[in-house]
Amino acid sequence: MLVGFSILVLAVACIIGFYRHQKLLQERAHLLREAVRNRDFALRLPVRGLFFGERALQQTLNDLSGDINRLMAQNEVESWQRLTRVLTHEIMNATAPISSISQAYLGNPKIKGTVYEEGIRAIYETSSGLSAFVDSYRKLTDLQEPECTEVVLSETVQTLRPLFPHLDWQIRLDASQRMTADGNMLRQVLMNIVKNAAEAGARRLDIRWDKGLCVSNDGPPIPADVARDIFVPFFTTKRTGSGIGLALSRMLMVKQGRSLVLAERPIAGYHVTFVIQ
């Protein structure tokens, strides 16, 4: 009788355990489905509590999510580069003759001192300004190929510190934390991130390694509707901004097989965290 009761208890425990495990897998499937629907390919689920086969499958899905995220970022960057290349080419073709012709008229002695001079000068200055403005965006399409070496992150970060002396820097990196990257490109990316933080009113900055190089600041939080577009070329919330800083930074990292993202949850104690993964 006692043996039969023990077997019954064991069977019930196994059934309950099996049911709970299936519910766990069902919840994971739901999370993955929602992540795909929301295009959140940065989702990584823990592998603890899974059998060895399930653990291997979950690890593969986690790695695949990272690969998809990188490919999407690369395709997005390439699409913006193609669009920017076409737009800059067409605008330059349209403004160049206007600037050239108006400049020629300004040099004509028959125009000087007449009522037409001011209008032609306005046309010339406007077209020249537009040409210079468009030319500044060519850097988005003419990126040099990276020359990657092993970069000591703490040394690269320290070179930026004197450029922003008014910020309270917390650098939580040591000499063992390194990244294979183009040192000049990485420095430019970090400078753009820090510059944006300073212009947004940040006073404290934190740089550490946490599953990637994390750059956090205590500036104003970035609203969700703005966060969706911060890596879009020409998008800016600043009155005098050009909208290419973060877009260029992301392109530079994609060129090196990496990605630059805005963390959904900032590092504790800060409002904004960018991560180079």
C-alpha positions in Angstrom: 0.0 0.0 0.0 2.8 2.4 1.0 4.7 1.6 -2.2 1.6 2.2 -4.4 1.0 5.6 -2.6 4.6 6.7 -3.1 4.4 5.8 -6.8 1.1 7.8 -7.1 2.7 10.8 -5.4 5.8 10.6 -7.7 3.5 10.3 -10.8 1.5 13.4 -9.7 4.7 15.3 -9.0 6.0 14.4 -12.5 2.8 15.5 -14.1 2.8 18.8 -12.3 6.5 19.3 -13.1 5.9 18.5 -16.8 2.9 20.8 -16.9 4.8 23.7 -15.4 7.7 23.1 -17.8 5.3 23.2 -20.8 3.8 26.4 -19.5 7.4 27.8 -19.3 8.0 26.9 -22.9 4.6 28.3 -23.9 5.5 31.6 -22.2 8.8 31.7 -24.0 7.1 31.1 -27.4 4.7 34.0 -26.6 7.7 36.3 -25.8 9.5 35.4 -29.0 6.3 35.9 -31.1 5.8 39.3 -29.5 9.4 40.2 -30.1 9.2 39.4 -33.8 5.9 41.3 -34.1 7.5 44.4 -32.5 10.7 43.9 -34.4 12.6 43.6 -31.2 15.4 41.3 -32.3 17.6 42.2 -29.3 15.5 39.9 -27.0 17.6 37.2 -25.3 15.9 34.7 -23.0 17.7 32.8 -20.2 18.6 29.2 -20.6 18.4 28.1 -17.0 15.7 25.7 -16.1 15.8 24.0 -19.5 16.8 20.5 -20.5 20.1 20.3 -22.5 18.3 20.0 -25.9 16.0 22.9 -25.1 19.0 24.9 -23.8 20.8 24.4 -27.0 17.8 25.5 -29.0 17.3 28.6 -26.9 20.9 29.6 -27.2 20.7 29.2 -30.9 17.6 31.4 -31.0 19.4 34.0 -28.8 22.4 34.0 -31.2 20.0 34.2 -34.2 18.2 37.2 -32.7 21.6 39.0 -32.5 22.4 38.1 -36.1 19.0 39.3 -37.3 19.4 42.6 -35.4 22.8 43.2 -37.0 21.5 42.4 -40.5 18.5 44.7 -40.1 20.8 47.5 -38.9 23.1 46.9 -41.8 20.3 46.9 -44.4 18.8 50.0 -42.8 22.2 51.8 -43.0 22.7 50.7 -46.6 19.2 51.9 -47.6 19.8 55.3 -46.0 23.2 55.5 -47.7 21.6 54.8 -51.2 18.9 57.3 -50.6 21.3 60.0 -49.3 23.6 59.4 -52.3 20.7 59.9 -54.8 19.4 63.0 -53.0 22.7 64.7 -52.6 23.6 64.0 -56.3 20.3 65.4 -57.6 20.3 68.5 -55.3 23.9 69.3 -56.2 23.1 69.0 -59.9 20.3 71.5 -59.4 22.1 74.0 -57.3 25.5 74.1 -59.0 24.3 75.9 -62.2 22.2 78.4 -60.1 25.2 79.3 -58.0 27.5 79.5 -61.0 25.2 81.7 -63.1 24.2 84.0 -60.2 27.9 84.4 -59.4 28.6 85.4 -63.0 25.9 88.0 -62.9 27.3 89.5 -59.7 30.6 89.9 -61.4 29.0 91.8 -64.3 29.5 95.6 -64.0 26.1 96.2 -65.5 24.5 94.5 -62.4 26.6 96.2 -59.7 24.8 99.0 -58.0 21.5 98.2 -59.6 18.3 97.1 -58.0 19.0 93.5 -59.2 22.2 93.1 -57.3 20.6 92.4 -53.9 18.2 89.8 -55.4 20.9 88.0 -57.3 23.2 88.0 -54.3 20.4 86.4 -52.2 20.0 83.7 -54.9 23.8 83.1 -55.0 24.2 82.9 -51.2 21.1 80.7 -50.8 22.2 78.2 -53.5 25.8 78.2 -52.2 24.6 77.6 -48.6 22.4 74.7 -49.8 25.3 73.2 -51.7 27.5 73.4 -48.7 24.7 71.9 -46.5 24.2 69.0 -48.9 27.9 68.4 -49.3 28.2 67.9 -45.5 25.9 64.9 -45.8 28.2 63.1 -48.3 30.1 61.8 -45.3 27.2 59.4 -44.8 27.8 57.7 -48.1 31.6 58.0 -48.4 32.8 56.1 -45.4 36.3 54.7 -45.4 36.9 51.1 -44.8 37.8 50.4 -41.2 41.2 49.3 -40.1 40.5 47.1 -37.1 43.0 46.5 -34.3 42.7 45.6 -30.7 41.7 48.8 -28.9 42.1 49.3 -25.1 38.8 50.9 -24.3 39.9 52.8 -21.2 42.7 54.5 -23.2 40.3 55.6 -26.0 37.8 57.0 -23.5 40.5 58.9 -21.6 41.4 60.8 -24.8 37.9 62.3 -24.8 37.8 63.4 -21.2 39.7 66.7 -21.7 37.3 67.8 -24.5 34.3 67.8 -22.0 35.8 69.0 -18.7 32.5 70.2 -17.4 31.1 66.6 -17.2 31.6 64.4 -14.2 33.1 61.3 -15.8 32.8 57.8 -14.2 35.0 55.5 -16.2 34.5 51.9 -15.0 36.9 50.2 -17.4 40.3 48.5 -16.9 43.1 47.6 -19.3 41.7 44.1 -19.8 38.6 45.4 -21.5 39.4 45.6 -25.2 37.5 45.6 -28.4 38.6 44.8 -32.0 37.7 47.9 -33.8 38.9 50.9 -35.9 40.3 53.1 -33.1 39.6 56.4 -35.0 36.0 55.4 -35.9 35.3 54.2 -32.3 36.6 57.5 -30.9 34.4 59.4 -33.3 31.3 57.4 -32.3 32.0 58.0 -28.6 32.6 61.7 -29.2 29.3 62.0 -30.9 27.4 60.2 -28.1 29.1 62.4 -25.4 28.6 65.6 -27.4 24.9 64.8 -27.7 24.7 64.2 -24.0 26.4 67.4 -23.2 24.2 69.4 -25.5 21.1 67.8 -23.9 22.1 69.1 -20.5 23.8 66.1 -19.0 26.2 66.6 -16.1 27.2 63.1 -15.2 28.6 60.4 -17.6 29.2 56.7 -16.9 31.1 54.4 -19.2 31.4 50.7 -18.4 31.3 47.3 -20.0 28.1 45.4 -19.5 27.4 43.0 -22.4 28.8 45.8 -24.6 30.3 49.2 -24.2 27.7 51.2 -22.3 27.7 55.0 -22.3 25.2 56.5 -19.9 24.3 60.1 -19.0 21.9 61.9 -16.6 20.4 64.1 -19.3 16.6 64.2 -20.0 15.1 60.8 -20.9 14.5 60.2 -24.6 10.7 59.9 -25.3 9.6 56.7 -27.0 8.4 58.5 -30.1 11.8 60.2 -30.4 13.8 57.0 -29.6 12.4 55.3 -32.7 13.9 57.9 -35.0 17.2 58.9 -33.4 19.3 56.8 -35.8 17.4 58.1 -38.9 19.6 60.5 -40.9 18.5 64.2 -40.8 16.3 63.6 -37.8 17.0 66.0 -34.9 15.1 67.6 -32.1 17.7 70.4 -31.7 17.1 73.8 -33.4 20.6 73.9 -34.8 21.2 70.2 -35.2 22.2 68.5 -38.4 20.7 65.1 -37.6 23.7 63.1 -38.8 25.7 62.5 -35.6 24.0 59.3 -34.3 23.1 58.1 -37.8 26.8 58.4 -38.8 27.9 56.7 -35.5 25.6 53.8 -36.2 26.9 53.5 -39.8 30.5 53.5 -38.5 29.8 50.7 -36.1 27.9 48.6 -38.7 30.9 49.0 -41.0 32.9 47.2 -38.3 30.4 44.4 -37.9 28.9 45.9 -34.7 25.8 47.8 -33.7 24.9 50.9 -31.8 21.6 50.8 -29.9 19.7 52.8 -27.4 19.1 50.6 -24.3 15.5 50.1 -23.4 16.5 50.2 -19.7 19.3 52.7 -18.8 22.0 51.8 -16.4 20.7 52.4 -12.8 21.1 56.0 -11.8 21.1 57.4 -15.3 18.4 58.4 -17.8 20.0 57.4 -21.1 22.3 54.5 -22.1 23.8 53.8 -25.5 25.3 50.4 -26.1 28.0 49.4 -28.6 27.3 45.7 -29.0 
